[in-house]
Amino acid sequence: MTNDLTAFLIRQTPRAEEEVDWGSSRLAFHVSTYLSRDLPPLPYITSVRALVLRENEVLLWREGETVHLFPGGRREPGETLEDTLRREVLEETGWRLEALSQLGFMRFHHVRPKPPGYLHPYPDFVQLVFRASAVEACTNARRLDTDPVDAVFLPIDEARALALSPGQRLFLEAALG
């Protein structure tokens, strides 16, 4: 980890910790989840995600058999973090967002050697997580050539009953609090 990310994280307190294995890509991480409105150093932010709410429901999306609470993705050149989030959620789920507020971030620390040709920050990167409100369905805006294949709203009580990771549960409760 470089000095600027180290200096930033020293002022933060992780609220959840977990081990994550992205088996399909052979990547494994120690993930620390932080509730914070502070912005991590921009070079380490690889993607922006949102917990999307609509009245008493939360947006879930499926990628194969995996259920996710945080649609979002990588920033394109010249985009702000908020623009990235709006574009990615629209492409993945078909929903326009408003009322964005940063909940925190997840720090991913690689636990395996750097893969050959790996182009992203190593050994650490950050994903920002926002709370957002869904305001308009635009199903024709979804990119049908990408996953997920399904995006649905689930009542909050049912979402709370899912087998969520510690970080997902932390952000869900923070967004509802």
C-alpha positions in Angstrom: 0.0 0.0 0.0 1.3 3.4 -0.8 1.8 6.3 1.6 -1.3 8.3 0.5 -3.7 5.4 0.9 -2.0 4.4 4.2 -2.3 7.9 5.6 -6.0 8.0 4.6 -6.8 4.6 6.1 -5.1 5.5 9.4 -7.8 8.0 10.0 -10.6 5.4 9.3 -12.0 2.5 11.3 -13.2 -0.6 9.5 -16.6 -1.7 10.6 -16.6 -5.2 8.9 -14.0 -7.6 7.6 -14.2 -10.6 5.4 -12.4 -12.8 3.0 -13.6 -12.8 -0.6 -12.7 -15.2 -3.4 -13.5 -14.2 -7.0 -13.0 -17.8 -8.2 -13.8 -17.1 -11.9 -10.9 -14.6 -12.0 -8.6 -16.4 -9.5 -8.5 -13.3 -7.3 -8.8 -13.4 -3.6 -9.0 -10.4 -1.2 -9.3 -9.3 2.4 -12.1 -6.8 2.3 -12.5 -4.1 4.9 -15.7 -2.1 5.0 -15.8 1.5 6.2 -18.7 3.8 6.9 -17.3 7.2 6.0 -18.1 10.3 4.0 -14.4 10.9 3.5 -13.2 10.4 -0.1 -10.3 7.9 -0.5 -7.4 8.9 -2.8 -8.9 9.0 -6.3 -6.2 6.7 -8.0 -7.3 3.8 -5.8 -11.0 4.1 -6.5 -11.6 1.5 -9.2 -15.4 1.5 -9.2 -18.5 3.2 -7.7 -21.5 1.3 -6.4 -24.9 2.1 -4.9 -27.4 0.6 -2.6 -30.6 1.7 -4.4 -33.8 2.2 -2.6 -37.4 2.9 -3.7 -40.0 3.4 -0.9 -39.7 0.3 1.2 -37.7 -1.8 -1.3 -34.1 -2.3 -2.2 -32.8 -3.0 -5.7 -31.1 -6.4 -6.2 -29.4 -7.6 -9.3 -28.4 -11.1 -10.3 -25.2 -12.2 -12.1 -25.8 -15.8 -12.8 -26.5 -17.4 -9.4 -25.0 -14.5 -7.4 -27.2 -11.8 -6.0 -25.7 -8.3 -5.5 -26.9 -5.3 -3.6 -24.6 -2.8 -5.2 -24.9 -2.2 -8.9 -22.2 0.1 -10.3 -18.9 -0.1 -12.1 -15.7 1.5 -13.4 -15.3 5.1 -14.2 -14.6 6.2 -17.8 -12.2 9.0 -18.6 -13.5 12.4 -17.7 -16.5 11.1 -15.6 -17.2 12.3 -12.1 -17.8 9.6 -9.5 -21.5 10.5 -9.5 -21.7 10.4 -13.3 -20.1 7.0 -13.3 -22.6 5.7 -10.8 -25.6 7.0 -12.6 -24.4 5.6 -16.0 -23.4 2.2 -14.6 -26.7 1.7 -12.7 -28.7 2.8 -15.7 -26.8 0.4 -18.0 -27.0 -2.5 -15.5 -30.5 -2.1 -14.1 -32.4 0.4 -16.3 -33.0 2.7 -13.3 -32.2 6.4 -13.1 -31.0 7.7 -9.7 -31.2 10.7 -7.5 -30.3 11.7 -4.0 -26.8 10.2 -4.0 -25.0 10.2 -0.7 -21.8 8.4 0.1 -22.2 5.7 2.7 -18.6 4.6 2.7 -16.1 2.4 0.9 -14.7 -1.1 0.7 -10.9 -1.6 0.6 -9.9 -4.7 -1.3 -6.4 -6.1 -0.4 -5.1 -8.8 -2.7 -4.0 -11.9 -0.7 -2.3 -13.6 -3.7 0.6 -12.5 -5.9 -0.1 -10.0 -8.6 -1.5 -11.8 -11.6 0.4 -11.4 -14.9 -0.9 -8.5 -16.9 -3.0 -7.1 -14.0 -3.9 -3.5 -14.9 -5.5 -2.3 -11.7 -4.1 -0.9 -8.5 -2.2 -3.6 -6.5 -2.1 -4.7 -3.8 -5.1 -2.4 -2.7 -8.0 -0.8 -4.4 -11.2 0.8 -3.2 -14.9 0.7 -4.2 -17.1 3.6 -3.1 -20.6 2.8 -2.0 -23.4 5.3 -2.2 -27.0 5.3 -1.1 -29.3 6.3 -3.9 -33.0 6.6 -4.7 -34.5 5.0 -7.9 -36.7 7.6 -9.7 -37.4 6.4 -13.2 -37.4 3.0 -15.0 -35.7 3.2 -18.4 -35.6 -0.4 -19.5 -34.4 0.6 -23.0 -31.3 2.0 -21.4 -30.1 -1.3 -20.1 -27.2 -2.8 -21.9 -28.4 -6.3 -22.8 -24.9 -7.4 -23.8 -23.7 -7.4 -20.2 -24.7 -9.1 -16.9 -26.7 -9.0 -14.8 -29.7 -10.5 -16.5 -32.1 -9.6 -13.8 -32.7 -6.5 -11.6 -35.6 -6.5 -9.2 -36.8 -4.6 -6.2 -37.3 -6.7 -3.0 -39.0 -5.5 0.2 -36.5 -4.4 2.7 -37.5 -7.1 5.2 -36.9 -9.8 2.6 -33.5 -8.2 1.7 -32.6 -8.3 5.4 -33.4 -12.0 5.5 -30.9 -12.8 2.7 -27.5 -14.4 3.4 -25.6 -11.1 3.1 -21.9 -10.6 3.6 -20.9 -8.5 6.6 -20.1 -5.5 4.4 -23.4 -5.7 2.5 -25.4 -6.0 5.8 -23.5 -3.0 7.2 -24.3 -0.8 4.2 -27.9 -1.9 4.0 -28.5 -1.0 7.7 -26.6 2.3 7.3 -28.7 3.2 4.2 -31.9 2.5 6.1 -30.8 4.2 9.3 
